[in-house]
Every structure is written in C-alpha cells, then in structure tokens.
Amino acid sequence: MSILRPSRLRHSFLFHCGTLLFSLIMGQSAGVLADDDIDFNRDIRLILSAKCFQCHGPDARSREADLRLDTQEGLFGADDSSGVVIPHAINESELFRRLTSEDEVEQMPPADSDIEMTDAEIATLKKWIESGANWAGHWAYIPPEMPEIPAVESNNEDLTDIDHFILQTLQANELGLSPVADPITLVRRLSFDLTGLPPDPAQVAAFLTHPSEQEYEQLVDRLLASPHFGERLAMYWLDLVRYGDTIGYHSDAPQHISPYRDYVIDSFNSNKPFDQFTREQLAGDLLESPTEEQIIATGYNRLNKKTEEGGAQPEEYLTKHAADRVRTTSGAWLGVTLGCAECHDHKYDPFSAKDFYSMAAFFSDIQEVGYYRSGKHDPYIELGVDDKLIKLQFRLEDQLSELRNPAKEDRSLTSEERASKIKEVEEQLKVHKQKLETAVNNGRKSMITVAVEPREMRVLPRGNWLDKTGEVVQAALPESLVPAQQSSDRLTRLDLANWLVSEENPLTARVFMNRMWKLFYGHGLSRRLDDVGSQGEWPTHPELLDYLAIDFHSNGWDIKRAIKNLVMTKTYRQTSIASPELLKRDPENRLLARQSRWRLDAEMIRDNALATSGLLVRTVGGESVKPYQPAGYWQHLNFPTRTWEHDKNENQYRRGLYVFWQRTFLHPSLLAFDAPSREECTAERPISNTPKAALILLNDPSFVEAARCFAVHSLEENNNLFITDRIESLWTSALTRPASSTEQQFLLELFETEHQYYQQHPEAAAELLSVGMQPTPEQLDPVEVASWTSVTRAIMNLHEFITRN
C-alpha cells in the first residue's frame, strides 16, 4: 500500500530534507579556538600518535630503529640532549630534520607510506621545539587533581562552579554566554534530556506561570524523580554494554535477558551509586549473600555474542567471548581501546598483548560453553516477586493519600504544584502496579553469571586460538595504569570492579562524566567518547573535566546529583540559536557560548510520536515488545526460519527502549535513525541524514497510526473550534510552542488541499484510516479524519518535532 503521495505532502517532505541538509552543513568540522601557547597533550601528542606511533610507538614488534616517540625518554633521551628532540634547538633536533628532509631515504614519514605530515603539523612541531618542547604524560592516564574554581567577571549571582570554568575560556576569547532560552524551550529541553519524552502540558503551564530559579530547580527535581528518568539513562547504558535480545552470531536466536534491562532502569531510577552499579554487574555473584537483583545484574557478563551453529569450534568461540568482554569492559568503563591489543601490543597506547589476556583472565571463571544448543543459554535465574515492589506500592499510596488530604497538605506547595505532584505520583503508582502485575503473571528468567574454576588463559600470538605457545597469564590490571607490584593472590572480577571505581584509577570517573556532558551539551568535553587514549582528543576544558570527575567520585558516585549539577548551569540554559558572528568564530560550539541542538535518538523519535498522539503506554519494564515491521524483513533469518508477529495488544505502544533488539536485523525504524546493532560497545551513535529517515516518519505504520490518532483526538476534543484554532491546538500539542501566522497558513492550505482530494477519492481516505490497530470512531467523517491526518503527519515530519533544541 502506498501511503505517501509526493505531490501532496511535498512541502512537508522538502522542508524536512532542507533542514536535514542544513544539519549537514552545520556539522562540518572546525578547529578549536586555541591560544598561542603550545601544549604537548593538546597540540603535539595527537600529531605524533597519528603520524609516528605506528612505527615508533608502544608495539615493540613493529618498532623501527629501536626508537620510541610515545615516551619522554624516547623523545629527549636520558638527559634532554641525546634524543631526537633538543628543546629550543630546531637545527639540532633530528626529528625536525627528518620531517623536512628532501632525501627520500631519510625523510619521515617514509615517502612510500600512506602517511603524510601536513605543513600545518610541521609548523606546530617546529614552534613546539623552539618554545622549549614541553612534555607531559597523557592527560587521561594522570590522576585528576581538583582545580581551583576560576574567578570570572560577571553580574550574575546564580553562576555555578561549572559556569565559572566555561566563562573563563569564553572571556579569554572575548566572548560571553548567550541569553537564556525561552521558558518553553527550557521545559521541552529538560523533559527530553531527563526522561526522553516530550513535556507534560501541566508541567509546561506550571513553569510558564512562574519561570523562576526556584521553579526551574523544582522542575529538574520532578523530572529526575520520574520513573522515565531511568529509561532515558538506560538507552545510553544499553548501547555501551551491547544489550540485545538475540545472540548475534549465525542464527541470531533469541535469548532471555530482558530482566537485566529492567535492572539497569531500576538502578538509575533508585539512584544507585555508580560504584555499586559497577560491582553488581561485573561481580554481583561474588558479593556476600547476593540478592536476586544483584544476580540479575551479572547478566552483563552474558551479553556477548554466542553461536548455535552446528560444527562450530567451542574453543574458538570461548576465545571470542573473552575478547568481547575485554573490549566491552575497557570501552564502557575506561574509554580505552584495549581490544586493539588482542593480536599484538597496542600501536598507540601503552597496553600490551599481555595486558589484554590478563584482563580476559578476570572473566575466565564464568560458567559458559563455546557452542550453545537449541536456545539453551544456561545458567539462568527464575524470577520471583521482589518484596521491594510491594513495599514501594505502599509508599506511593501513602504519599498520594497525604497529597490529597487537606489536613496534611504541604503549605510550601501552591495549588498548581500540588495538582502537578498528585498527577505525577498517580502516574508513578499506575506504572508501578503494571510492573508488579507483570512480575506476578510472567514467569520470567534471565541469563546470569555463575563462577566456576577458572580456565587457563594464555597470550595468543596474533590472536590465534589454535596457537598454545603463548605465556600463561593470571588476572591482572594493565601494567601502565597499575605499575606497582600486585598481590600474589588470584584476582577476581570483584577486584576488577573495585579497581575500576577506585581513586587509583584515573579513567572511570572522567569517562563517565565526559559522556554525561555529551548527553546534555551535545558533545563531550573530549569528543572521542570511545577513546580517551592517544588517538582521542584533548579536552576543550581539561580542568572542568577533572573537576567533574573528582566531584562525582568524592560525592559517592551520585548520578542524579551529578546530572542535576550539569543541567542547573547557566551554560546549559543558554539558547541554541547562534548569531552569525558566533557561527563564524566557533561553528562547532567548542567553546560552549551557546547550547547545542541535535536530532533525538531513534527510540525517542518513536516515543515522541506515540506520546503526542496519546497512544504511548508508559509501563516501565517487562519483556521486549514487537511493533509493526515490514513483511518479509526476516526472510533471511534461518535455523530456524522466523516470521515477525507484531504485538496486538498495548505492547504495540510501548517505548522504543523495549523494542525487541534483533542484532542482525534491527527494527527498520530504529536502524533508519542510527540505533546501533549492539554487537559491540557503542559510546556514541552516528547521526546520518537520509531520505529514508523522512520516509519512515511518513510511512511507517507506527507513525501513520500515531498521526491518525492525533487527528482523531483533536476532532473529538476540539470539535467546536474553528479550523485555525484546531491547527493551533495541534501545533502546540506537538511542539509545545504556538504556531506563527506563516506556519498556520501553510497547514491551512494543506488541510484544504487534502480535504478536496479525499472528497473526490473516499477510497484513499479509507485506505489511510485502515493503517494500525486502533479503530477510527464510526461517528467521525472519514474524509475529515484523513484530511486532518495529513496535517498531523506534516507536523510530525517537521525537523523541530524530532529535534532537541
């Protein structure tokens, strides 16, 4: 069935594509605005790493001329006068002579290599040597130190410590913060950032009535307390730990793991300290008297890809499992590419192949097999009903009773605030009762970790699982990060977890806060979220990143506190509208003189459409769900062959977070908006702009049905309104703000055109109204519903509808 008629919705489609093109233009790379001083970590290390470390770096087997350029001694020699770099002496520095030599035998990088040093890079290296060739260890591997809060000139008394760091850099570049965004933008921004959902109209109205500092903070607190906060954070975490509902290899068969997803959501909602969150996932089974929740958490260790292929070599896949866990754990917690050392010492960072297999040895006690038969991925845990669920229901009911009781009412709350709070608790109670009912009715199970006698772990030359000549290794932490002699006792996964969140580890807190910064500001302070090593990026605000890391760690790894600090800043509250001058000076917004804007994540785009239409079912947790999917999309899944059967109940309208995650055939609407397959740890999703994405919004049955139900709701609720008033109501419901006269006129013309078409083609109206499970009320005129559905589809195709501003 063809839903789209290009001649009719072309305005909406072209507008959408035009804004996508604008996003592409605005995303072009630009350099950081920097001062005249040369900093080794910021300006030099990345050049040497990209152009020199391949032959003169950590990997001894590929090292040429026995020369290392990744260490201080390798660059300067033992006494700063016998190395290839002589500070202040450009003519005596062999490094510079080789870079500028015209002799093909001597010049570096070699003429026959694929590597070329640019003139700008050579000029930077020259300036560095002439100015004294300062050197420092790699920033990410140095323990952070709490910096002093910078003093800045400002008349604003509400600046936070974070604002001071941002303003210090802005003022050094003769810039300042942009104006605060309007209240509508702020409440919409906060709602998407903290819950992944559009704002509740009551929240909008309450904030617009009193857009004060106090009201803003109360809004932040309410959103952090929402049961949907955990869902928002879980979207990101599940990308990191490569959560999937299927095994990944060969048949990509289903696996039982959804309770782990619920564990992640509940952990963020309950504000579980990140160090505890870490220990439970890596080693919950090794804790003293572990709870059911902590055992479920160990499902993290079982999220690696598996195979059921007949003839598979079990030892080969055990090797793959081990490598997968090293890549994921080092990527999710440390932000380093330790996986690059599987076959040889790391080319760019100080990690050896021995480090890789020593890390893998931490997980060698996990009960597993290399080849699984008939979907049995033992061991599992059978889920019961947690007493905490019942106790929480009682607490919510008591809280609701007090809010409704005038004798116990909180005098500090206004009547509007109390009404909003009652609605919020009612929603929490409804969600919780549904979750409790699901727990009682569903006999769910989840893969878990069970410890057994550890397998032997060897360094595998070139990663070859058949080569058993390598050294036998025990579980050990990377030597470059823990140079001191380690205990002779066998280290366990719990020891690994404890070190990951210890003061001795300089990476975890930095990496986590850098990624949280990305969620609320559009990009990390260091933009390479998956690699803070030598191939990563020097932070634009290194002192601020250290401040955030130490503050996070020293305040009990409190995630909600850390996030509240990020969104309470004046920096966060800036408008994302940039002046021409600011766009010219800082096109990538590296200095943070404004807020950023970006397209919503794939799941949130779906959630936004369902929420706007009134279809969204807000139940938290439970088994994965199956929305509409094109027939035949699974035709190439074999052993066994499978057919997608979409849900025919309320599960059809659950949040995108719960969509069944088939790793090799991810749901097309998620795929079109760049959701990852989760075969590997993903720290940052790409953002592509293609016509396919716009066509998903126009033609995916979930979006068509959402638009139709949105139109039906408007016809039922606003039947007595003039057409222009109904357009205004639809626009405000979808985008929170009022429509301009131009926007109203555009939609009015669209409605009139569509109405005329459907009057002449009633069969087309019937075809449109047949999309989706929800019936169209019989008392409504099909021509009216179809015409207004075209209007709502156009609104839901606007760039603004899928964008966080």
WOQUIJO-V673787 format. One record per backbone hydrogen bond with DSSP energy under -0.5 kcal/mol. NH is the residue of the N-H (numbers start at 0). CO is the residue of the C=O. Records with the same first field share a line. If there is no record, write none. Layout:
NH = CO + CO
This chain:
2 = 0
5 = 3
7 = 4
8 = 4
9 = 5
12 = 8
13 = 9
14 = 10
15 = 11
16 = 12
17 = 13
18 = 14
19 = 15
20 = 16
21 = 17
22 = 18
23 = 19
24 = 20
25 = 21
26 = 22
27 = 24
33 = 31
38 = 36
42 = 38
43 = 38 + 39
44 = 39
47 = 43
48 = 44
49 = 45
50 = 46
51 = 47
52 = 47
54 = 51
55 = 51
56 = 52
59 = 57
61 = 58
62 = 59
63 = 54
66 = 63
68 = 55
74 = 70
75 = 71
76 = 72
81 = 75
82 = 75
83 = 73 + 74
84 = 74
86 = 84
87 = 128
88 = 85
89 = 87
91 = 88
92 = 88 + 89
93 = 91
94 = 83
96 = 92
97 = 93
98 = 94
99 = 95
100 = 96 + 97
103 = 101
105 = 102
106 = 102
107 = 97
110 = 103
112 = 109
121 = 117
122 = 118
123 = 119
124 = 120
125 = 121
126 = 122
127 = 123
128 = 124
129 = 125
130 = 126
131 = 128
132 = 127
140 = 137
141 = 137 + 138
153 = 151
156 = 154
158 = 155
163 = 159
164 = 160
165 = 161
166 = 162
167 = 163
168 = 164
169 = 165
170 = 166
171 = 167
172 = 168 + 169
173 = 170
174 = 169
180 = 572
185 = 181
186 = 182
187 = 183
188 = 184
189 = 185
190 = 186
191 = 187
192 = 188
193 = 189
194 = 190
195 = 190 + 191
196 = 190
202 = 199
203 = 199
204 = 200
205 = 201
206 = 202
207 = 203
208 = 204
209 = 205
211 = 209
215 = 211
216 = 212
217 = 213
218 = 214
219 = 215
220 = 216
221 = 217
222 = 218
223 = 219
224 = 220
225 = 221 + 222
228 = 225
229 = 225
230 = 226
231 = 227
232 = 228
233 = 229
234 = 230
235 = 231
236 = 232
237 = 233
238 = 234
239 = 235
240 = 236
241 = 238
242 = 237
244 = 660
245 = 660
246 = 252
248 = 246 + 305
251 = 248
254 = 244
256 = 254
259 = 256
260 = 256
261 = 257
262 = 258
263 = 259
264 = 260
265 = 261
266 = 262
267 = 263
268 = 264
269 = 265
270 = 267
271 = 266
273 = 556
276 = 272
277 = 273
278 = 274
279 = 275
280 = 276
281 = 277
282 = 278
283 = 279
285 = 282
286 = 283
289 = 286
294 = 290
295 = 291
296 = 292
297 = 293 + 294
298 = 295
299 = 296
300 = 280 + 297
301 = 298
302 = 299
305 = 246
311 = 308
313 = 311
315 = 312
316 = 312
317 = 313
318 = 314
319 = 315
320 = 316
321 = 317
322 = 318
323 = 319
324 = 320
325 = 321
326 = 322
327 = 323
328 = 324
329 = 325
330 = 326
331 = 327
332 = 328
333 = 328 + 329
334 = 329
335 = 329
337 = 335
339 = 336
340 = 337
341 = 338
345 = 350
350 = 348
355 = 351
356 = 352
357 = 353
358 = 354
359 = 355
360 = 356
361 = 357 + 358
362 = 359
363 = 360
365 = 362
366 = 449
367 = 365
371 = 306
375 = 372
376 = 374
380 = 445
382 = 443
385 = 383
388 = 385
389 = 385
390 = 386
391 = 387
392 = 388
393 = 389
394 = 390
395 = 391
396 = 392
397 = 393
398 = 394
399 = 395
400 = 396
401 = 397
402 = 398
403 = 399
404 = 400
405 = 403
407 = 404
408 = 405
410 = 408
412 = 409
417 = 413
418 = 414
419 = 415
420 = 416
421 = 417
422 = 418
423 = 419
424 = 420
425 = 421
426 = 422
427 = 423
428 = 424
429 = 425
430 = 426
431 = 427
432 = 428
433 = 429
434 = 430
435 = 431
436 = 432
437 = 433
438 = 434
439 = 435
440 = 436
441 = 437
442 = 440
443 = 441
445 = 380
446 = 255
447 = 378
451 = 364
454 = 363
456 = 472
458 = 470
459 = 457
460 = 458
461 = 342
462 = 459
463 = 460
464 = 462
466 = 463
467 = 465
472 = 456
475 = 357
480 = 477
481 = 477
495 = 491
496 = 492
497 = 493
498 = 494
499 = 495
500 = 496
501 = 498
504 = 501
505 = 503
510 = 506
511 = 507
512 = 508
513 = 509
514 = 510
515 = 511
516 = 512
517 = 513
518 = 514
519 = 515 + 516
520 = 516
521 = 517
526 = 524
528 = 526
530 = 527
531 = 334
535 = 532
539 = 524
541 = 538
544 = 540
545 = 541
546 = 542
547 = 543
548 = 544
549 = 545
550 = 546
551 = 547
552 = 548
553 = 549
554 = 550
555 = 552
556 = 551
557 = 551 + 554
558 = 556
561 = 557
562 = 558
563 = 559
564 = 560
565 = 561
566 = 562
567 = 563
568 = 565
572 = 568
573 = 570
574 = 178
577 = 575
582 = 578
583 = 579
584 = 580
585 = 581
588 = 585
594 = 574
597 = 803
599 = 801
601 = 672
604 = 600
605 = 601
606 = 602
607 = 603
608 = 604
609 = 605
610 = 606
611 = 607
612 = 608
613 = 609 + 610
614 = 609
615 = 609
616 = 652
617 = 615
624 = 657
632 = 629
634 = 631
636 = 633
637 = 635
641 = 636
645 = 643
646 = 625
651 = 648
652 = 649
653 = 650
655 = 602
657 = 654
658 = 655
659 = 624
661 = 659
662 = 660
665 = 662
669 = 666
670 = 666
671 = 667
672 = 668
673 = 670
674 = 669
681 = 238
682 = 680
687 = 685
689 = 687
692 = 689
693 = 689
694 = 690
695 = 691
696 = 692
697 = 693
698 = 694
699 = 695
702 = 699
703 = 699
704 = 700
705 = 701
706 = 702
707 = 703
708 = 704
709 = 705
710 = 706
711 = 707
712 = 708
713 = 709
714 = 710
715 = 711
716 = 712
717 = 713
720 = 717
725 = 721
726 = 722
727 = 723
728 = 724
729 = 725
730 = 726
731 = 727
732 = 728
733 = 729
734 = 730
735 = 731
736 = 734
743 = 739
744 = 740
745 = 741
746 = 742
747 = 743
748 = 744
749 = 745
750 = 746
751 = 747
752 = 748
753 = 749
754 = 750
755 = 751
756 = 752
757 = 753
758 = 754
759 = 755
760 = 756
763 = 760
764 = 760
765 = 761
766 = 762
767 = 763
768 = 764
769 = 765 + 766
770 = 767
779 = 776
784 = 780
785 = 781
786 = 782
787 = 783
788 = 784
789 = 785
790 = 786
791 = 787
792 = 788
793 = 789
794 = 790
795 = 791
796 = 792 + 793
797 = 794
800 = 797
801 = 797 + 798
802 = 799
803 = 597
804 = 802
